[in-house]
Amino acid sequence: MDSQKACYHAGQAQGQAQEKASNLMDKASNAAQSAKESMQETGQQMKAKAQGAADAVKDATGMNK
């Protein structure tokens, strides 16, 4: 009886460990995804700023007319 109990508890502990590892992997994946998205946003913002700066230079030098 005791060895069955021990096996049961060991199985439960393993199941919980696997679940925790799976949750950690999900969290890491989500963190990577959000980092990737914020990098893309930053890139788009930089592109927009550069475009705005280029337009400002064209306006200032009269090349936009």
Secondary structure as UniProt FT lines:
FT   HELIX           2..61
FT   TURN            62..64
//
